[in-house]
């Protein structure tokens, strides 16, 4: 479904902006505009057809990643197989159960510094379904700030092959 807000007080808008909800929700100045925009939208049926993890472009990659839980001292290592604005697929011997939050380190060239983010395990690769990437896990960025997400999105856009489509 969809939700739209109207007449949002300035102090609430500031909070929405700080936590990037202004990019998630549709916010309008008045009720009439909100209703009109919701009725006009033809993209709703397209959005509903897509699963959440496919709403963003996915960039195929082969880069190193370090990851660990906050309880662990040392990082485990794996390979990022693809990256999107909301997460990544990791091929690695060490996997964690779904719901586990991990500390993640990776470098997105040409930026020399290592990015450090948190990511939650949202699914595990099943050997019967995807033997070529087993063992592996799907990670969703967790409590990522807008600036970091924008950097990732720009990296994906900048490196996407010209003939690719949005998955």
Steps between C-alpha positions, in 0.01 A plus 500: 500500500589865504473776751508873449522778757373855478517802727807368681630748761849639439653336811372159382630566147843571650493163679384325180789662315758398763402133475437511122127432530436800277639280221283204597161665547309723264442833677266768364401848619125428513241222479378585149849482353570171679181338370555630148859368488398159635222471243725612214772251576531232238814351646326335796419184307863478383632545854266234636622250241859533618642349813676748730847363434453553126393865510859619469766434241739221596863537398693175447832517686793294614648694792623398841290551811573466868217427744448398861253529781559763768585212738790382285849644493615397151336553164406211272560547128293442192411640157224743409320354198257786452414832660192723504395811691342283769732203532738243358549132427806350666671173412684375810578187699382656826131588501267614776134434568237738365446800724864521612645852473857516370774759488607521136813645336541543127673729254317646205768621264614758401439613859813400688342482844317198637128537554372371831128430529263269684300242310237247602490145362165480320540169316740211455592344167345156462739246349222332301387827340826692450788250521735739314490755786467261794584566779385858502261749654296800405570805713282808534658824616392569856455849643699647214509878483383688192849618403642146502205362307540777244869409457405139438225597257739728308757219483239259361376756246854597393605137444183355352548371145329724245281219362367388839141525612354552845434160655 
